[in-house]
Amino acid sequence: MHADSWLYDAHRWPLALRFIKGSVHAKIIGPIIFYTLFTILIVFLDQHLDISLGVPNTVTPSLSIVVGLLLVFRNSSSYERFWGGRQDVGHIVSGVRNLSRYFMLNGPNDSVEDREDTEKVVKILVAMLYAMRSSLREDWGVPHQEEEPDYNSLVPPGVQGHETWGVGLPLELSFFVEKYIRKGNRRGNFQAPQAGMLTAQLNAIVDSYGHMETIMLTPIPVCYQIHMKQVLSLYCLFLPFSIVDDWNWVSVPMVALIAFTLYGIEGIGQEIENPFGLDRNDIKMDNIIRDTRQEVLVLLECWKQGKEDHFI
């Protein structure tokens, strides 16, 4: 990784003291305030009315178990999607590295034109990373040079997305790579086993991208999200009545703390279920792609200058 890598930040605050960047507090502050004010009202009425608003604390333990099970399922499903997406990104990056290395060292590079073709296809491999990222964010086509020069400079002139026809740019770029493999096979640089291996590696990249599309296009079912919100709301509304007799005004911070905990867990699941966007907790795809681009293009430049032996 290069010096300005995103992996290290010496100025990060301790996690327990972070309330804005990377947290879900902004998304859950509304429910917390509502239930806190509701609890204040219940305690006030309980102390100033002739009848007690408290109810026996026998149902709360059972409800707590149900809420806990729902939250566990919600978060485990969301994290499975997040981790699956991160693994797919890693598989794609590994595929780009492997194919780039193999093409530079073993491809048809006998003439100036051949070497230009190799340089072109290596850049296309890196461009596929950008294309996949943009497609997952529903940002179609190739950006203009002034918008994203690092991406635009990798795409062959004249190539543009045809999403309106139903063809994604990542798949379109994969045709260039497959064509290069066929050329190497015809020229004898890639024997049948090697050509098959390279095609399998390219297929693995496309398969990983397909799995990422599945994650993006298949959200948590709406019926589950509705029921989750309703159960959380009912639990937090019932809670003040079950503890007001025992805790009085202490019920207010207790309900606020419990609402903060429960809605925080639910908010985390919602935050990470689609990990390919630009939210703070999403996969750092821009940084991963930038680092991969730097690695591959440095090797490509050394290869163009005949200095690839420096890396052996």
Kinemage of the C-alpha trace (Angstrom):
@kinemage 1
@onewidth
@group {chain A} dominant
@subgroup {mainchain}
@vectorlist {calphas} color= white
{ca met a 1} P 0.000 0.000 0.000
{ca his a 2} L 1.226 3.490 -0.736
{ca ala a 3} L 1.994 6.151 1.830
{ca asp a 4} L -1.426 7.823 1.906
{ca ser a 5} L -3.224 4.502 2.340
{ca trp a 6} L -6.656 4.665 3.976
{ca leu a 7} L -5.829 1.836 6.387
{ca tyr a 8} L -4.203 3.979 9.070
{ca asp a 9} L -5.357 7.121 10.825
{ca ala a 10} L -3.319 8.203 13.826
{ca his a 11} L -5.854 10.866 14.837
{ca arg a 12} L -8.931 8.713 15.355
{ca trp a 13} L -10.864 9.234 18.560
{ca pro a 14} L -11.433 6.237 20.855
{ca leu a 15} L -14.507 4.345 19.680
{ca ala a 16} L -16.368 4.901 22.949
{ca leu a 17} L -16.119 8.677 22.417
{ca arg a 18} L -17.250 8.804 18.798
{ca phe a 19} L -20.804 10.102 18.451
{ca ile a 20} L -20.903 11.424 14.879
{ca lys a 21} L -18.519 9.880 12.370
{ca gly a 22} L -19.166 6.196 11.870
{ca ser a 23} L -21.996 5.967 14.409
{ca val a 24} L -25.742 5.546 13.876
{ca his a 25} L -26.681 8.078 16.544
{ca ala a 26} L -28.032 10.617 14.070
{ca lys a 27} L -30.452 8.021 12.685
{ca ile a 28} L -31.810 6.902 16.060
{ca ile a 29} L -31.938 10.174 17.993
{ca gly a 30} L -35.589 10.734 17.014
{ca pro a 31} L -36.997 7.547 18.597
{ca ile a 32} L -34.837 8.020 21.700
{ca ile a 33} L -36.173 11.544 22.275
{ca phe a 34} L -39.752 10.388 21.681
{ca tyr a 35} L -39.593 7.512 24.172
{ca thr a 36} L -37.798 9.678 26.724
{ca leu a 37} L -40.531 12.325 26.540
{ca phe a 38} L -43.204 9.623 26.633
{ca thr a 39} L -41.651 8.151 29.788
{ca ile a 40} L -41.521 11.593 31.416
{ca leu a 41} L -45.244 11.937 30.724
{ca ile a 42} L -46.028 8.501 32.173
{ca val a 43} L -44.017 9.137 35.355
{ca phe a 44} L -45.603 12.573 35.801
{ca leu a 45} L -49.130 11.212 35.389
{ca asp a 46} L -48.386 8.254 37.653
{ca gln a 47} L -47.338 10.569 40.470
{ca his a 48} L -50.188 13.077 40.058
{ca leu a 49} L -53.160 10.825 39.353
{ca asp a 50} L -55.127 8.932 41.942
{ca ile a 51} L -54.540 5.638 40.142
{ca ser a 52} L -51.264 3.919 39.344
{ca leu a 53} L -50.269 3.550 35.695
{ca gly a 54} L -47.855 0.750 36.493
{ca val a 55} L -48.535 -2.785 35.303
{ca pro a 56} L -47.108 -6.089 36.592
{ca asn a 57} L -43.629 -6.712 35.253
{ca thr a 58} L -44.400 -10.214 34.000
{ca val a 59} L -44.693 -9.694 30.247
{ca thr a 60} L -41.494 -7.684 29.780
{ca pro a 61} L -39.061 -10.642 30.089
{ca ser a 62} L -40.908 -12.571 27.375
{ca leu a 63} L -41.003 -9.534 25.106
{ca ser a 64} L -37.296 -8.975 25.738
{ca ile a 65} L -36.507 -12.456 24.428
{ca val a 66} L -38.593 -11.893 21.285
{ca val a 67} L -36.997 -8.511 20.608
{ca gly a 68} L -33.537 -9.961 21.182
{ca leu a 69} L -34.124 -12.809 18.719
{ca leu a 70} L -35.420 -10.413 16.065
{ca leu a 71} L -32.420 -8.118 16.481
{ca val a 72} L -29.969 -11.026 16.341
{ca phe a 73} L -31.475 -12.247 13.080
{ca arg a 74} L -31.528 -8.712 11.659
{ca asn a 75} L -27.914 -7.985 12.456
{ca ser a 76} L -26.566 -11.396 11.482
{ca ser a 77} L -28.324 -11.159 8.097
{ca ser a 78} L -26.984 -7.657 7.497
{ca tyr a 79} L -23.435 -8.536 8.521
{ca glu a 80} L -23.526 -11.635 6.336
{ca arg a 81} L -24.377 -9.373 3.393
{ca phe a 82} L -21.631 -6.913 4.376
{ca trp a 83} L -18.974 -9.602 4.794
{ca gly a 84} L -20.051 -11.390 1.623
{ca gly a 85} L -19.704 -8.131 -0.295
{ca arg a 86} L -16.249 -7.513 1.174
{ca gln a 87} L -15.128 -11.006 0.197
{ca asp a 88} L -16.390 -10.429 -3.338
{ca val a 89} L -14.389 -7.207 -3.580
{ca gly a 90} L -11.301 -9.083 -2.394
{ca his a 91} L -11.821 -11.865 -4.943
{ca ile a 92} L -12.192 -9.342 -7.760
{ca val a 93} L -9.061 -7.438 -6.729
{ca ser a 94} L -7.091 -10.701 -6.535
{ca gly a 95} L -8.340 -11.673 -9.986
{ca val a 96} L -7.265 -8.342 -11.457
{ca arg a 97} L -3.810 -8.661 -9.892
{ca asn a 98} L -3.339 -12.237 -11.102
{ca leu a 99} L -4.489 -11.605 -14.658
{ca ser a 100} L -2.450 -8.406 -14.936
{ca arg a 101} L 0.712 -10.147 -13.790
{ca tyr a 102} L 0.182 -13.103 -16.093
{ca phe a 103} L -0.573 -10.949 -19.133
{ca met a 104} L 2.518 -8.785 -18.643
{ca leu a 105} L 4.910 -11.699 -18.179
{ca asn a 106} L 3.398 -14.348 -20.436
{ca gly a 107} L 1.166 -12.586 -22.946
{ca pro a 108} L 1.767 -12.051 -26.666
{ca asn a 109} L 4.317 -9.239 -26.357
{ca asp a 110} L 6.544 -9.812 -29.396
{ca ser a 111} L 5.885 -6.529 -31.203
{ca val a 112} L 5.185 -2.936 -30.247
{ca glu a 113} L 1.551 -3.432 -31.219
{ca asp a 114} L 1.316 -6.547 -29.057
{ca arg a 115} L 2.737 -4.715 -26.056
{ca glu a 116} L 0.263 -1.899 -26.609
{ca asp a 117} L -2.554 -4.456 -26.592
{ca thr a 118} L -1.254 -5.894 -23.322
{ca glu a 119} L -1.077 -2.439 -21.768
{ca lys a 120} L -4.610 -1.759 -22.981
{ca val a 121} L -6.070 -4.947 -21.510
{ca val a 122} L -4.280 -4.476 -18.165
{ca lys a 123} L -5.808 -1.009 -17.894
{ca ile a 124} L -9.193 -2.471 -18.831
{ca leu a 125} L -8.890 -4.918 -15.933
{ca val a 126} L -8.432 -2.012 -13.544
{ca ala a 127} L -11.241 -0.126 -15.279
{ca met a 128} L -13.525 -3.080 -14.531
{ca leu a 129} L -13.111 -2.315 -10.826
{ca tyr a 130} L -14.332 1.238 -11.389
{ca ala a 131} L -17.160 0.049 -13.644
{ca met a 132} L -18.375 -2.470 -11.068
{ca arg a 133} L -18.273 0.115 -8.296
{ca ser a 134} L -20.212 2.637 -10.386
{ca ser a 135} L -22.808 0.090 -11.495
{ca leu a 136} L -23.436 -0.970 -7.899
{ca arg a 137} L -24.093 2.695 -7.120
{ca glu a 138} L -26.323 3.051 -10.190
{ca asp a 139} L -23.890 5.507 -11.743
{ca trp a 140} L -23.999 4.423 -15.361
{ca gly a 141} L -21.554 4.875 -18.214
{ca val a 142} L -18.005 6.194 -18.365
{ca pro a 143} L -17.440 9.539 -16.615
{ca his a 144} L -15.876 12.440 -18.464
{ca gln a 145} L -12.155 13.078 -18.099
{ca glu a 146} L -12.683 16.086 -15.846
{ca glu a 147} L -15.118 14.186 -13.586
{ca glu a 148} L -12.960 11.155 -12.766
{ca pro a 149} L -9.659 11.160 -14.692
{ca asp a 150} L -8.283 8.083 -12.902
{ca tyr a 151} L -11.182 6.043 -14.271
{ca asn a 152} L -11.593 7.683 -17.679
{ca ser a 153} L -7.924 7.260 -18.613
{ca leu a 154} L -8.192 3.472 -18.259
{ca val a 155} L -11.088 2.965 -20.680
{ca pro a 156} L -10.319 2.584 -24.414
{ca pro a 157} L -11.472 5.558 -26.525
{ca gly a 158} L -15.002 5.181 -27.808
{ca val a 159} L -16.100 2.668 -25.180
{ca gln a 160} L -19.224 3.684 -23.315
{ca gly a 161} L -21.861 1.961 -21.276
{ca his a 162} L -24.991 0.554 -22.894
{ca glu a 163} L -27.102 0.184 -19.774
{ca thr a 164} L -30.162 1.478 -21.650
{ca trp a 165} L -29.843 -1.637 -23.810
{ca gly a 166} L -29.527 -3.841 -20.743
{ca val a 167} L -25.747 -4.381 -21.029
{ca gly a 168} L -23.608 -3.354 -18.061
{ca leu a 169} L -20.194 -1.797 -18.631
{ca pro a 170} L -18.366 -4.431 -16.510
{ca leu a 171} L -19.612 -7.201 -18.803
{ca glu a 172} L -18.761 -5.123 -21.859
{ca leu a 173} L -15.182 -4.643 -20.653
{ca ser a 174} L -14.838 -8.354 -19.912
{ca phe a 175} L -15.207 -9.023 -23.650
{ca phe a 176} L -11.929 -7.182 -24.283
{ca val a 177} L -10.162 -9.399 -21.752
{ca glu a 178} L -11.641 -12.596 -23.193
{ca lys a 179} L -10.637 -11.493 -26.686
{ca tyr a 180} L -7.061 -10.956 -25.492
{ca ile a 181} L -6.983 -14.460 -23.974
{ca arg a 182} L -8.174 -15.934 -27.274
{ca lys a 183} L -5.488 -13.991 -29.121
{ca gly a 184} L -2.808 -15.362 -26.798
{ca asn a 185} L -4.154 -18.871 -27.301
{ca arg a 186} L -4.091 -18.580 -31.103
{ca arg a 187} L -0.556 -17.181 -31.011
{ca gly a 188} L 0.673 -20.000 -28.776
{ca asn a 189} L 1.468 -17.821 -25.762
{ca phe a 190} L -1.348 -19.412 -23.779
{ca gln a 191} L -1.684 -23.149 -24.245
{ca ala a 192} L -5.161 -24.630 -23.834
{ca pro a 193} L -4.752 -25.337 -20.072
{ca gln a 194} L -3.407 -21.828 -19.425
{ca ala a 195} L -6.120 -20.213 -21.554
{ca gly a 196} L -8.751 -22.191 -19.671
{ca met a 197} L -7.251 -21.112 -16.355
{ca leu a 198} L -7.272 -17.451 -17.409
{ca thr a 199} L -10.863 -17.682 -18.608
{ca ala a 200} L -11.835 -19.305 -15.313
{ca gln a 201} L -10.179 -16.426 -13.461
{ca leu a 202} L -12.128 -13.928 -15.561
{ca asn a 203} L -15.329 -15.885 -14.945
{ca ala a 204} L -14.637 -15.773 -11.199
{ca ile a 205} L -14.416 -11.970 -11.383
{ca val a 206} L -17.752 -11.783 -13.201
{ca asp a 207} L -19.309 -14.267 -10.741
{ca ser a 208} L -18.192 -12.183 -7.761
{ca tyr a 209} L -19.667 -9.090 -9.374
{ca gly a 210} L -22.924 -10.983 -9.909
{ca his a 211} L -23.035 -11.864 -6.215
{ca met a 212} L -22.510 -8.208 -5.338
{ca glu a 213} L -25.423 -7.306 -7.610
{ca thr a 214} L -27.552 -9.876 -5.796
{ca ile a 215} L -26.747 -8.238 -2.454
{ca met a 216} L -27.596 -4.788 -3.799
{ca leu a 217} L -30.835 -5.809 -5.528
{ca thr a 218} L -32.192 -8.070 -2.754
{ca pro a 219} L -32.907 -6.028 0.380
{ca ile a 220} L -34.164 -7.435 3.655
{ca pro a 221} L -37.858 -8.298 3.046
{ca val a 222} L -40.180 -5.386 3.775
{ca cys a 223} L -42.491 -7.550 5.907
{ca tyr a 224} L -39.603 -8.288 8.272
{ca gln a 225} L -38.574 -4.636 8.472
{ca ile a 226} L -42.165 -3.591 9.237
{ca his a 227} L -42.561 -6.202 11.969
{ca met a 228} L -39.180 -5.309 13.454
{ca lys a 229} L -40.125 -1.627 13.743
{ca gln a 230} L -43.539 -2.447 15.189
{ca val a 231} L -42.167 -4.828 17.816
{ca leu a 232} L -39.509 -2.309 18.872
{ca ser a 233} L -42.122 0.433 19.137
{ca leu a 234} L -44.533 -1.682 21.188
{ca tyr a 235} L -41.754 -2.820 23.512
{ca cys a 236} L -40.457 0.693 24.173
{ca leu a 237} L -44.013 2.014 24.650
{ca phe a 238} L -44.876 -0.738 27.128
{ca leu a 239} L -41.599 -0.499 29.051
{ca pro a 240} L -42.358 2.700 31.057
{ca phe a 241} L -45.580 1.173 32.429
{ca ser a 242} L -43.737 -1.926 33.628
{ca ile a 243} L -40.990 -0.113 35.558
{ca val a 244} L -42.590 3.144 36.711
{ca asp a 245} L -43.722 1.753 40.090
{ca asp a 246} L -40.252 0.484 40.969
{ca trp a 247} L -38.066 3.197 39.454
{ca asn a 248} L -40.165 6.382 39.450
{ca trp a 249} L -38.135 9.173 37.801
{ca val a 250} L -35.195 6.836 37.280
{ca ser a 251} L -37.430 5.203 34.662
{ca val a 252} L -36.665 8.102 32.308
{ca pro a 253} L -32.911 7.471 31.854
{ca met a 254} L -33.526 3.712 31.970
{ca val a 255} L -35.970 3.817 29.045
{ca ala a 256} L -33.683 6.210 27.154
{ca leu a 257} L -30.751 3.825 27.624
{ca ile a 258} L -32.754 0.769 26.558
{ca ala a 259} L -34.164 2.577 23.508
{ca phe a 260} L -30.649 3.729 22.610
{ca thr a 261} L -29.373 0.155 22.814
{ca leu a 262} L -32.190 -1.510 20.878
{ca tyr a 263} L -32.574 1.098 18.156
{ca gly a 264} L -28.799 1.332 17.867
{ca ile a 265} L -28.533 -2.390 17.130
{ca glu a 266} L -31.387 -2.146 14.616
{ca gly a 267} L -29.786 0.924 13.040
{ca ile a 268} L -26.472 -0.892 12.596
{ca gly a 269} L -28.218 -3.653 10.667
{ca gln a 270} L -29.900 -1.103 8.442
{ca glu a 271} L -26.615 0.748 7.916
{ca ile a 272} L -24.588 -2.215 6.659
{ca glu a 273} L -27.162 -4.248 4.705
{ca asn a 274} L -26.143 -2.551 1.420
{ca pro a 275} L -22.373 -2.082 1.784
{ca phe a 276} L -21.527 -0.651 -1.639
{ca gly a 277} L -22.594 2.966 -1.203
{ca leu a 278} L -20.893 6.042 0.197
{ca asp a 279} L -21.950 5.820 3.837
{ca arg a 280} L -19.278 5.933 6.512
{ca asn a 281} L -19.670 2.246 7.342
{ca asp a 282} L -19.841 0.956 3.774
{ca ile a 283} L -16.984 -0.957 2.186
{ca lys a 284} L -14.245 1.518 1.262
{ca met a 285} L -14.427 0.602 -2.412
{ca asp a 286} L -12.974 3.894 -3.646
{ca asn a 287} L -9.881 3.445 -1.487
{ca ile a 288} L -9.449 -0.237 -2.343
{ca ile a 289} L -9.719 0.510 -6.062
{ca arg a 290} L -7.332 3.439 -5.788
{ca asp a 291} L -4.712 1.294 -4.059
{ca thr a 292} L -5.146 -1.512 -6.597
{ca arg a 293} L -4.843 0.947 -9.473
{ca gln a 294} L -1.622 2.287 -7.995
{ca glu a 295} L -0.154 -1.203 -7.608
{ca val a 296} L -1.024 -2.400 -11.099
{ca leu a 297} L -0.015 0.787 -12.911
{ca val a 298} L 3.358 0.921 -11.144
{ca leu a 299} L 4.043 -2.649 -12.282
{ca leu a 300} L 2.791 -1.791 -15.757
{ca glu a 301} L 5.122 1.199 -16.018
{ca cys a 302} L 8.114 -0.898 -14.951
{ca trp a 303} L 7.089 -3.566 -17.464
{ca lys a 304} L 6.919 -0.971 -20.248
{ca gln a 305} L 10.453 0.133 -19.370
{ca gly a 306} L 11.722 -3.461 -19.278
{ca lys a 307} L 12.293 -3.354 -15.527
{ca glu a 308} L 9.954 -6.164 -14.516
{ca asp a 309} L 12.975 -8.160 -13.268
{ca his a 310} L 13.206 -5.687 -10.386
{ca phe a 311} L 10.149 -7.376 -8.864
{ca ile a 312} L 11.494 -10.924 -9.143
